Each structure stands twice: as C-alpha cells, then as structure tokens.
Amino acid sequence: MKKLLLTFILSLMSSSVFAESYYCGTTGTDAKVIYERSALDVFIRTDGNGNGDFPFEKLVFESDESIYLIGSFQDFPSSASLKIIDKRTGEFAVIFLSTGVETKPYYGDCLIKDE
C-alpha cells in the first residue's frame, strides 16, 4: 500500500514538472521562443509556433523566483547562451557568449503556462 501511495504521489509531481512552459520574446523583435520543461533539468526550445530543430536548454539553477538556462549552438562551437526567467513577473533576459565576440544582453517578457 505504501508503494502504491508513493508511486501515485511521484506521478502527480512528475506530471506537473513536465507541463511547465515559457513563451518568451525579446523587446524590439517579433521573434518568439518557447521553453518547455521535458525533464527535471532540461528544457526544449522551439520557435513561437512550436516548430524547429533547436537544441535543448540545460537548467543550471532554479529557485521559487527564477530559472537559469544555458544552451549551446551547433553552428558556433565556441559559444553559449544564458537565459534568466523571473517566474513571478515573467521578465526575461538572455546574453550570448562567444570567444572573441562582444555581445550585449537582450530583455523581454515571458508568458508562463503551468498545466
């Protein structure tokens, strides 16, 4: 009976983890990106229509207030991106990091969807 109860509780917790999505856009652009949790520490990134062959984003830190994601680019082997999403306000920041290239941060907002 205890195993059954534990299994039920874990299935409820894991289903809520997989339903978390963030629909984000940066200020001044029409581009939209969706970050959808697919595992405890992995988010899948797609375009605003849910299409695309984009790499996953790795969760590097999470609190009740925010999440921090890091991703890489296949076309640019010595680069990465860091995203910060404020879970309370939906504010979004991203910076691209690359060796030998100076970049600036981008800011925007996310619509947060928990199912």
Backbone bond lengths (Angstrom), bond angles and torsions (degrees), N, CA, C in turn:
res aa  C-N    CA-C-N  psi(-1)  N-CA   C-N-CA  omega(-1)  CA-C   N-CA-C  phi
1 M - - - 1.440 - - 1.531 110.87 -
2 K 1.337 115.80 -40.02 1.460 119.40 179.88 1.529 111.00 -64.73
3 K 1.338 116.72 -39.21 1.464 120.47 178.36 1.523 110.71 -63.54
4 L 1.303 116.61 -40.46 1.460 120.97 179.60 1.523 110.73 -64.43
5 L 1.313 117.41 -43.67 1.456 121.92 178.20 1.526 110.87 -63.84
6 L 1.318 117.35 -44.08 1.464 121.61 178.33 1.522 111.18 -62.51
7 T 1.317 117.51 -43.36 1.466 121.99 177.62 1.522 110.84 -60.60
8 F 1.316 117.00 -43.31 1.462 121.46 179.37 1.522 110.85 -63.10
9 I 1.311 118.20 -45.53 1.470 122.05 -179.99 1.525 110.51 -63.51
10 L 1.319 117.68 -44.12 1.464 120.66 179.15 1.520 111.93 -64.91
11 S 1.317 117.92 -36.56 1.462 119.74 178.58 1.522 110.86 -67.68
12 L 1.313 118.14 -35.49 1.464 120.76 176.04 1.523 110.67 -65.81
13 M 1.316 116.57 -43.15 1.458 120.61 180.00 1.520 110.87 -65.85
14 S 1.312 118.36 -44.12 1.457 120.53 -177.02 1.517 111.45 -69.27
15 S 1.331 119.37 -32.95 1.460 120.02 178.49 1.510 111.08 -68.03
16 S 1.335 118.27 -33.77 1.458 119.56 178.01 1.525 110.83 -72.49
17 V 1.319 117.49 -30.10 1.460 120.73 177.86 1.520 110.87 -66.72
18 F 1.330 118.03 -40.94 1.448 121.41 -175.02 1.526 113.36 -75.94
19 A 1.328 119.15 -12.53 1.448 121.51 -174.24 1.528 112.96 -95.88
20 E 1.286 119.09 6.46 1.460 122.53 -175.16 1.527 110.65 -85.71
21 S 1.349 116.38 124.57 1.466 121.55 -178.93 1.521 110.11 -136.46
22 Y 1.330 115.45 148.80 1.457 122.72 177.09 1.526 108.08 -129.24
23 Y 1.342 116.95 121.06 1.466 123.45 178.35 1.521 106.39 -101.28
24 C 1.334 117.24 105.82 1.461 121.71 -168.95 1.528 112.62 -117.97
25 G 1.309 114.88 148.57 1.453 121.89 174.50 1.511 109.52 -143.86
26 T 1.327 116.52 147.25 1.459 120.49 178.30 1.515 110.04 -94.16
27 T 1.301 116.30 146.53 1.451 122.98 -178.50 1.523 110.47 -60.63
28 G 1.326 116.39 133.90 1.455 121.40 176.90 1.513 115.21 87.56
29 T 1.330 118.10 2.56 1.471 120.86 177.83 1.525 109.28 -131.21
30 D 1.306 115.91 160.46 1.464 121.05 175.51 1.521 111.67 -93.14
31 A 1.315 117.36 -6.49 1.465 121.13 -176.39 1.527 110.93 -68.34
32 K 1.317 115.21 132.81 1.461 122.18 176.53 1.521 108.63 -121.92
33 V 1.319 115.37 144.12 1.458 121.71 179.52 1.522 108.07 -131.60
34 I 1.319 115.87 141.53 1.459 121.35 177.33 1.528 108.26 -111.71
35 Y 1.332 115.89 128.14 1.461 122.17 173.08 1.520 106.45 -110.94
36 E 1.336 116.53 116.73 1.459 121.07 -177.59 1.524 109.24 -121.77
37 R 1.332 114.99 125.75 1.469 118.96 -179.25 1.524 109.22 -66.78
38 S 1.342 115.44 127.78 1.455 119.73 178.26 1.521 111.91 -115.22
39 A 1.304 117.57 -12.74 1.459 124.31 176.48 1.520 106.93 -156.11
40 L 1.304 117.13 178.22 1.462 119.20 -177.63 1.522 113.05 -57.99
41 D 1.339 117.99 -36.00 1.458 119.93 -175.79 1.529 113.46 -126.63
42 V 1.334 117.52 22.17 1.464 121.27 -178.91 1.533 109.91 -133.21
43 F 1.326 115.54 133.66 1.457 122.23 173.61 1.527 107.97 -118.55
44 I 1.323 116.74 138.52 1.463 122.08 175.15 1.524 107.42 -93.76
45 R 1.325 116.51 133.91 1.469 121.73 -178.88 1.526 108.96 -107.46
46 T 1.328 116.12 127.04 1.459 121.96 175.43 1.522 108.62 -131.03
47 D 1.326 116.56 170.68 1.464 119.25 177.49 1.535 109.28 -77.10
48 G 1.316 116.57 178.91 1.460 121.61 -175.51 1.507 115.29 -60.99
49 N 1.325 117.57 -18.04 1.461 121.61 177.92 1.527 112.54 -96.63
50 G 1.322 116.38 1.85 1.455 120.09 -177.86 1.512 113.26 83.07
51 N 1.341 117.13 11.31 1.464 121.90 -179.14 1.521 110.11 -105.81
52 G 1.300 115.18 167.55 1.455 119.53 172.75 1.504 113.16 121.29
53 D 1.301 113.59 158.41 1.445 121.36 179.50 1.523 107.29 -116.26
54 F 1.325 115.27 69.39 1.457 120.75 -176.34 1.520 109.55 -101.00
55 P 1.317 117.27 152.03 1.465 119.40 178.22 1.526 111.19 -70.72
56 F 1.301 114.75 165.43 1.451 119.55 178.18 1.531 110.23 -78.18
57 E 1.304 115.30 163.43 1.460 123.06 176.19 1.525 107.83 -113.12
58 K 1.299 116.41 133.43 1.460 121.96 -178.47 1.529 109.46 -94.35
59 L 1.312 116.43 129.21 1.454 122.15 176.27 1.521 108.10 -76.00
60 V 1.342 117.13 119.12 1.463 119.90 -179.34 1.517 112.46 -104.12
61 F 1.350 116.97 -21.50 1.461 120.35 176.65 1.521 108.29 -159.60
62 E 1.327 115.67 143.61 1.461 120.65 176.64 1.514 109.52 -146.16
63 S 1.331 115.36 139.28 1.462 122.33 173.56 1.526 107.51 -134.49
64 D 1.312 116.76 -176.56 1.463 119.73 176.57 1.523 111.15 -66.22
65 E 1.336 117.51 -23.63 1.454 122.09 -175.76 1.523 114.84 -95.91
66 S 1.336 118.25 -30.16 1.463 118.63 -172.06 1.523 112.53 -154.41
67 I 1.350 113.65 163.76 1.461 120.69 171.91 1.523 108.63 -127.48
68 Y 1.317 115.81 148.96 1.456 123.36 178.84 1.523 107.62 -122.92
69 L 1.324 116.37 121.41 1.462 122.19 -179.27 1.516 109.67 -117.14
70 I 1.319 116.90 144.09 1.460 120.91 174.37 1.525 107.72 -128.00
71 G 1.319 115.42 139.26 1.455 121.02 -179.64 1.513 110.76 -138.64
72 S 1.316 116.07 167.06 1.464 121.12 178.38 1.522 108.88 -126.85
73 F 1.314 115.91 170.69 1.455 122.03 -178.01 1.518 109.30 -124.34
74 Q 1.313 116.57 132.36 1.462 120.80 -179.52 1.523 111.10 -68.75
75 D 1.333 117.07 -34.45 1.467 120.90 -177.94 1.522 113.07 -75.20
76 F 1.334 116.81 -20.04 1.461 121.97 -178.03 1.524 108.47 -128.13
77 P 1.338 117.71 88.88 1.464 120.43 -171.45 1.525 115.28 -62.97
78 S 1.325 118.64 -27.02 1.467 120.65 -179.18 1.521 110.84 -102.62
79 S 1.331 116.77 45.32 1.454 119.93 -178.37 1.524 110.86 -142.64
80 A 1.318 114.46 163.34 1.460 121.78 177.75 1.522 108.16 -156.15
81 S 1.318 115.48 168.63 1.455 120.25 174.78 1.520 108.50 -133.90
82 L 1.318 114.78 144.60 1.457 122.15 177.45 1.516 107.60 -117.96
83 K 1.334 116.13 127.03 1.457 121.74 177.82 1.518 108.92 -118.03
84 I 1.330 115.17 140.81 1.458 121.74 175.44 1.525 107.01 -126.05
85 I 1.323 116.99 126.21 1.461 122.00 177.92 1.519 108.17 -121.38
86 D 1.333 115.50 124.02 1.465 121.26 175.71 1.522 107.63 -82.36
87 K 1.310 117.59 114.94 1.463 122.18 -176.24 1.530 112.34 -67.84
88 R 1.325 117.44 -26.53 1.468 120.31 -177.45 1.515 112.29 -81.52
89 T 1.338 116.92 -43.31 1.464 120.40 -173.71 1.525 113.20 -104.04
90 G 1.341 117.66 -18.29 1.456 121.08 -176.85 1.523 113.25 82.87
91 E 1.323 118.01 4.13 1.465 120.02 177.96 1.525 109.78 -66.07
92 F 1.321 115.08 147.24 1.456 122.56 -171.06 1.522 109.33 -135.86
93 A 1.319 116.99 136.41 1.465 122.25 174.89 1.517 108.43 -136.69
94 V 1.332 116.46 142.01 1.459 121.24 177.80 1.526 108.59 -141.34
95 I 1.317 115.54 140.71 1.461 120.93 173.75 1.522 107.67 -134.38
96 F 1.312 115.18 138.62 1.455 122.00 177.64 1.520 108.09 -99.60
97 L 1.303 116.43 132.62 1.457 122.67 -178.28 1.516 108.68 -116.19
98 S 1.340 115.51 133.34 1.453 119.83 179.34 1.516 109.10 -151.94
99 T 1.304 116.53 146.03 1.454 119.54 178.54 1.524 109.15 -70.43
100 G 1.307 115.97 130.00 1.457 121.61 175.59 1.513 115.63 77.99
101 V 1.324 118.84 4.19 1.463 121.35 -179.28 1.521 108.88 -127.43
102 E 1.328 116.20 130.22 1.457 121.19 178.15 1.528 109.32 -87.73
103 T 1.314 117.17 131.38 1.454 121.20 -179.81 1.522 110.07 -128.00
104 K 1.317 115.92 164.21 1.463 121.29 177.30 1.526 108.78 -120.50
105 P 1.325 117.84 155.44 1.466 119.67 178.55 1.533 111.01 -76.02
106 Y 1.333 115.55 154.98 1.457 123.11 174.58 1.523 107.66 -118.46
107 Y 1.320 115.82 147.23 1.461 120.90 -178.12 1.520 109.63 -127.18
108 G 1.314 116.42 155.69 1.454 121.18 178.23 1.519 110.49 -174.45
109 D 1.315 114.84 -157.79 1.453 121.20 -177.94 1.525 110.16 -133.68
110 C 1.321 114.24 154.84 1.468 121.48 177.28 1.519 109.72 -124.76
111 L 1.305 114.84 142.07 1.453 122.24 168.38 1.511 105.58 -93.51
112 I 1.318 116.61 122.64 1.458 121.74 -175.05 1.516 108.89 -98.56
113 K 1.341 115.38 128.94 1.458 120.60 -179.28 1.523 109.01 -125.09
114 D 1.316 116.34 115.33 1.463 122.66 173.44 1.514 107.49 -112.79
115 E 1.312 116.72 127.23 1.480 120.43 179.46 1.496 109.81 -108.90
